[in-house]
Amino acid sequence: MLYFRQPSKKLTTQELLTKGQFLLKARTLKAIGALLMCDDSWIREQAASPQYYSFQAPKSSGAFRLIENPHPKLKECQRLLADLLQGVYYGIRPRSAYAFVPTTADESSPCNIYTNALRHCRSKWVLQLDLKDFFHSISAHRIKTMFCALPFNYPEDIAQVLAKLLTSKNRLPIGAPTSPVVSNLVCIELDHQLDKLARDYGWTYTRYADDITFSGEKRFKNETVEHVRQHIESNGFVLNFEKTAISRTQDEPEICGLAIRPEGKPDLSSRFIKDLKMDIRIYKTLSSDKMIAQDLFPAEAINRFRQHIEGELSFVRFIKGPNHGLYLKLRYMLADGLPSAE
């Protein structure tokens, strides 16, 4: 799971929606370029040959994740476009989507990892599923189709340019500022279908990026998984059967790093804490003078890994509070202390 930090300055709901309207009213590439503070000729040039720097970022499991970092100017353009796309998405978002949704200054019910897990606390059974290769399974063609359809309804040539501007190797890259919101926009139809399925059966449905969760009062049957799989595949995604799980809430299942506790509130799972401690150990090893001298990993990969850890520490702070012993211990481990063997 990838965690993306939200911008520090929060917009009001109306300000965010207005940004989206600016993009929807821009009907030419020149007008879109004006919003992104770049020439339409430069946009076409970048779309024809987008520049990315790829590297492998370590994970706590010992594996590596491919990160495709856009060229600085392309990244800034994508960041501006991501803000506009968030304004569009915010106005049409399904209430079942909880990842990559900005919290506005006047939002009364924010969408985040905690509120995603909270939706399932009072149910007796939980069904968890995972979408395989989530970002990379979203092709440039699908993004072009999205831009051709409502609410964008762009001409095909503009949709084609925008799709290429936001992709690398003809699929959604992990590392571009636009990838999170684009993935949500592509998933709108899937979210509506699965939410309707849940309502028909009296279940609760939420999606946090590639993590799909259903909950209900009765144990989920294998036929249920098959029905959900059909919806997933009809929307161009693949179900990762290895991560499919059916659990009782009394057994404290984990949803995106949060365990469902008997008292009815999500809390950090022991596995999340263990993985975060391992991440800190790995980072301190990779950033040591000895490892840096060997030049085994690019500085960008190490910095990205540090950002990932900072994001997870912010998550711990959000759940536990800024003065909780666990948060302070983990913060000390990263800053000065040597990682313990616990």
C-alpha positions in Angstrom: 0.0 0.0 0.0 1.2 3.5 -0.9 0.5 6.4 1.4 0.4 9.9 0.0 0.6 13.0 2.2 -2.0 15.6 1.7 -1.1 19.3 1.0 -0.7 21.4 4.2 -3.1 24.1 3.1 -6.7 23.0 2.9 -9.1 24.5 0.4 -12.8 25.0 1.1 -15.2 22.7 -0.7 -16.2 25.5 -3.0 -12.6 26.4 -3.8 -11.8 22.8 -4.7 -14.9 22.5 -6.9 -14.1 25.7 -8.6 -10.7 24.4 -9.6 -12.4 21.4 -11.2 -14.8 23.7 -13.1 -11.8 25.7 -14.5 -10.5 22.4 -16.0 -13.9 21.3 -17.4 -14.4 24.7 -19.1 -11.0 24.6 -20.8 -12.0 23.2 -24.1 -8.7 23.5 -26.0 -5.1 22.4 -25.2 -4.0 26.0 -25.2 -6.6 26.8 -22.5 -5.5 23.7 -20.5 -1.9 24.8 -20.9 -2.7 28.2 -19.5 -4.1 26.6 -16.3 -0.9 24.5 -16.1 1.3 27.5 -16.8 2.9 25.9 -19.9 2.6 26.2 -23.7 0.4 23.8 -25.5 3.4 23.0 -27.8 5.4 21.9 -24.8 2.5 19.7 -23.6 2.4 18.0 -27.0 6.2 17.5 -26.9 6.1 16.0 -23.5 3.2 13.8 -24.3 5.1 12.4 -27.3 8.1 11.6 -25.2 7.5 11.9 -21.4 10.7 12.0 -19.4 10.9 9.8 -16.3 13.7 8.7 -14.0 13.1 5.1 -12.8 14.5 3.5 -9.7 13.8 0.7 -7.3 12.6 1.7 -3.8 13.0 -0.9 -1.0 10.0 -2.3 0.9 9.9 -3.8 4.4 9.2 -7.2 2.8 12.7 -7.2 1.3 11.2 -6.7 -2.2 11.5 -3.5 -4.3 8.9 -1.2 -5.8 9.5 0.4 -9.2 9.2 4.2 -8.9 9.0 6.3 -12.0 9.8 9.9 -11.1 8.9 12.5 -13.7 11.3 15.2 -14.9 11.0 18.2 -12.6 9.2 20.4 -15.1 6.8 17.6 -16.1 6.3 16.8 -12.4 5.3 20.4 -11.7 2.9 20.4 -14.6 1.4 17.1 -13.4 1.1 18.5 -9.8 -1.0 21.5 -11.1 -3.1 19.2 -13.2 -3.6 16.8 -10.2 -5.1 19.7 -8.2 -7.5 20.5 -11.0 -8.4 16.8 -11.4 -9.1 16.6 -7.7 -11.6 19.4 -8.0 -13.4 17.4 -10.8 -13.3 14.2 -8.8 -14.5 15.7 -5.6 -17.7 16.8 -7.1 -18.6 13.3 -8.5 -16.7 11.0 -6.1 -18.5 7.9 -4.8 -18.8 7.9 -1.0 -17.2 4.4 -1.0 -13.8 5.7 -2.1 -11.5 6.7 0.8 -8.0 6.9 -0.7 -6.4 10.0 -2.3 -9.4 12.2 -1.5 -8.5 15.7 -0.2 -10.0 16.9 3.0 -11.4 20.3 2.6 -11.4 23.0 5.3 -15.1 22.6 5.8 -15.4 18.8 5.4 -17.4 17.2 8.2 -16.7 13.5 7.2 -13.2 13.2 5.8 -12.1 10.2 3.7 -9.0 8.5 5.1 -7.6 5.2 6.3 -9.2 5.5 9.7 -12.8 6.4 8.4 -12.4 3.6 5.8 -11.9 1.0 8.5 -14.5 2.6 10.8 -17.2 1.8 8.3 -16.7 -1.9 8.9 -16.3 -2.0 12.7 -19.9 -2.9 13.7 -20.3 -5.7 11.2 -19.7 -9.4 12.1 -17.9 -10.5 8.9 -15.4 -8.9 6.6 -14.4 -9.8 3.1 -11.1 -8.2 1.8 -9.9 -8.2 -1.7 -6.9 -6.7 -3.6 -6.5 -5.4 -7.1 -3.4 -6.7 -8.7 -0.8 -4.2 -10.1 -3.3 -1.4 -9.5 -1.6 1.6 -11.1 0.2 -0.3 -13.8 -3.1 -2.0 -14.9 -4.5 1.3 -15.9 -3.5 1.9 -19.5 -3.1 5.1 -21.5 -6.1 3.9 -23.6 -8.3 3.7 -20.5 -7.3 7.2 -19.5 -8.0 8.5 -22.9 -11.4 6.9 -22.8 -12.0 8.6 -19.4 -11.1 12.0 -20.8 -13.4 11.5 -23.8 -16.4 10.6 -21.5 -18.4 12.8 -19.1 -17.7 14.9 -17.2 -14.7 15.9 -19.3 -16.1 15.1 -22.8 -12.8 16.3 -24.4 -12.2 15.9 -28.2 -10.3 12.7 -29.0 -7.0 14.5 -29.8 -6.9 16.4 -26.5 -7.8 13.3 -24.6 -5.0 11.4 -26.3 -2.4 14.1 -25.5 -3.5 14.2 -21.8 -3.5 10.4 -21.5 0.1 10.3 -22.8 1.1 13.2 -20.6 0.1 11.3 -17.5 1.5 7.8 -18.4 4.8 6.1 -18.8 5.3 3.1 -21.0 1.5 3.4 -21.8 0.4 2.8 -18.2 -0.1 4.8 -15.1 3.2 5.2 -13.3 3.9 4.9 -9.6 5.5 8.2 -8.8 3.6 10.8 -10.8 1.5 13.3 -8.8 -1.5 12.7 -11.1 -1.6 8.9 -10.7 -3.6 8.7 -7.4 -6.5 11.0 -8.6 -6.5 9.4 -12.1 -6.8 6.0 -10.5 -9.9 7.2 -8.6 -11.5 8.7 -11.7 -11.0 5.4 -13.6 -12.5 3.5 -10.7 -15.8 5.5 -10.5 -17.8 3.0 -12.5 -16.4 0.1 -10.5 -17.2 1.8 -7.2 -20.8 2.4 -8.3 -21.2 -1.2 -9.3 -19.7 -2.7 -6.2 -21.6 -0.2 -4.0 -24.9 -1.2 -5.6 -24.0 -4.9 -5.2 -23.4 -4.2 -1.5 -26.6 -2.3 -1.0 -28.6 -5.1 -2.7 -27.2 -7.6 -0.2 -27.2 -5.3 2.9 -23.4 -5.1 3.0 -21.0 -2.2 3.4 -18.5 -1.5 0.7 -15.4 0.7 0.7 -12.3 1.0 -1.5 -8.9 2.4 -0.4 -6.8 2.5 -3.6 -6.3 -1.2 -4.5 -7.8 -2.5 -1.2 -11.5 -3.5 -1.5 -13.5 -4.3 1.7 -17.0 -5.6 2.2 -18.6 -6.3 5.5 -21.9 -7.7 6.7 -23.8 -9.8 9.3 -23.3 -13.2 7.6 -20.3 -15.1 6.4 -19.4 -14.3 2.8 -19.7 -17.3 0.4 -17.3 -18.3 -2.4 -20.1 -17.3 -4.8 -19.8 -13.8 -3.5 -16.1 -13.6 -4.3 -16.9 -14.9 -7.8 -19.6 -12.2 -8.3 -17.3 -9.5 -7.2 -14.5 -10.8 -9.4 -16.7 -10.6 -12.4 -17.4 -6.9 -11.7 -13.7 -6.3 -11.2 -12.6 -7.9 -14.4 -15.4 -6.3 -16.5 -13.8 -3.0 -15.4 -10.4 -3.9 -16.6 -8.8 -5.0 -13.3 -7.5 -8.3 -12.0 -8.3 -9.8 -8.6 -5.3 -10.9 -6.5 -6.6 -14.1 -5.1 -3.6 -14.5 -2.8 -4.8 -11.5 -0.8 -8.5 -12.5 -0.6 -9.6 -13.1 3.0 -12.8 -13.7 4.8 -12.7 -12.9 8.6 -14.8 -12.4 11.6 -14.5 -8.9 13.1 -14.0 -10.5 16.5 -10.8 -11.9 15.2 -9.6 -8.4 14.7 -8.9 -8.4 10.9 -6.6 -5.8 9.5 -7.8 -3.2 7.0 -5.0 -1.1 5.5 -2.8 -1.3 8.5 -5.6 -0.8 11.0 -7.0 -3.7 13.2 -10.7 -3.8 14.0 -10.8 -3.9 17.8 -13.7 -5.4 19.9 -14.5 -2.0 21.3 -15.5 -0.9 17.9 -12.6 1.5 16.9 -9.8 0.8 14.5 -6.3 0.8 15.9 -2.8 0.2 14.6 -2.2 -3.5 13.9 0.9 -5.3 15.3 1.9 -6.1 11.7 1.8 -2.5 10.7 4.1 -1.5 13.6 6.4 -4.4 13.0 6.7 -3.4 9.3 7.3 0.2 10.1 10.1 -0.7 12.6 11.7 -2.8 9.8 11.4 0.1 7.4 13.2 2.3 9.8 16.0 -0.3 10.2 16.4 -0.6 6.5 16.4 3.1 6.0 19.1 3.7 8.6 21.2 1.0 7.0 20.8 2.4 3.5 21.5 6.0 4.6 24.6 5.0 6.6 28.0 6.4 5.5 29.2 2.9 4.6 26.3 2.2 2.3 26.3 5.7 0.7 30.0 5.2 -0.1 29.2 2.0 -2.0 26.7 3.9 -4.1 24.3 0.9 -4.4 21.1 3.0 -4.4 20.4 6.4 -6.0 19.9 9.3 -3.5 16.4 9.7 -4.9 15.5 6.1 -3.9 16.7 6.7 -0.4 14.9 10.0 -0.1 11.7 8.5 -1.4 12.0 5.7 1.2 12.4 8.4 3.9 9.3 10.2 2.7 7.4 6.9 2.8 8.5 6.4 6.4 7.6 10.0 7.3 4.1 9.4 5.9 3.6 6.3 8.0 4.9 8.1 11.1 2.3 10.8 10.4 -0.3 8.0 10.2 0.8 6.7 13.7 0.6 10.3 15.0 -2.9 10.7 13.6 -4.1 7.4 15.2 -2.3 7.6 18.5 -1.7 11.3 19.1 1.5 13.4 19.1 2.4 12.5 22.7 1.8 8.8 22.6 4.8 6.6 23.6 4.7 4.5 20.5 4.9 7.5 18.2 7.7 9.2 20.2 9.7 5.9 20.2 9.4 5.5 16.5 10.2 9.1 15.8 13.3 8.7 18.0 14.3 5.6 16.2 14.3 7.4 12.9 15.9 10.6 14.1 18.7 9.6 16.4 18.3 6.3 18.1 19.5 3.0 16.9 16.7 0.7 15.8 15.9 -1.8 18.5 15.6 -5.5 17.9 12.1 -5.6 19.3 
